[in-house]
Amino acid sequence: MYVIVIGCGRVGAQLASLLSTQGCDVVVIDNNSRAFRRLGGTFNGITIEGVGFDEDVLREAGAEKADALAAVTDLDNTNLMIAEIAKRIFKIPKVVARLYNPEKEASYQQFGIDYVCGTSWVATRILDKIVEGRISYFTSRDAELTGFSIADALTGKKVKDIEIPEEVRVAMIKRDDSDIIPSPDTILLAGDRLVLAIKRKSLPKIKNYIKK
């Protein structure tokens, strides 16, 4: 996966490092070259000094071939502009922006921008949206609650078919406008969204459960 991260503050640097460790090709853009120091000596991606909403800078970063872009500068209007350019001009499939001011949430929604608001676990939640198609609702050292839409292959299976004792448990099924606490024999339907209680070490085991 080829990902462009715009903004190399604490969130951007952490996100870029997480993406890099997962084997993604990462390009980081920031208008201050000193910000790249946050990436550390082990980061093996590309850094570009420039303005993130400059089309020439985005072309230099390879926006035409990018699979995803994260706009995580410290300015909401800048993130919104970057996301719009990425979606409308470069047709990047996955675009996620950071939102600081909840009062601007309506603007992000109006333009159909996928966003993350708040400060806790921001980099991890953006990573979830870009790479894994899932969202972490709660994370601890050993376990987490994670939600995602089910892959087509799970349709018709029972809850007990996908649970793993002491590792993976279906806590809830979100189906249409209902929230269901399932039994082991509850059958999964197309369009279901699962919330799993899962050991963090077991996350690779649910890769095929997630709708891409």
Buried (B, 14 or more C-beta within 10 A) or exposed (E): BBBBBBBBBBBBBBBBBBBBEBEBBBBBBBBEEEBBEBBEEEBEBBBBBBBBBBEEBBEBBBBEEBBBBBBBBEBBEBBBBBBBBBBEEBEBEBBBBBBBEEEBBEBBEEBEBBBBBEEEBBBBBBBBBBBBBBBBBEBEEEBBBBBBBBBEEBEEBBBEEBBEEEBBBBBBBBBEEEEBEBEEEBEBEEEBBBBBBBBEEBBEBBEEBBBE
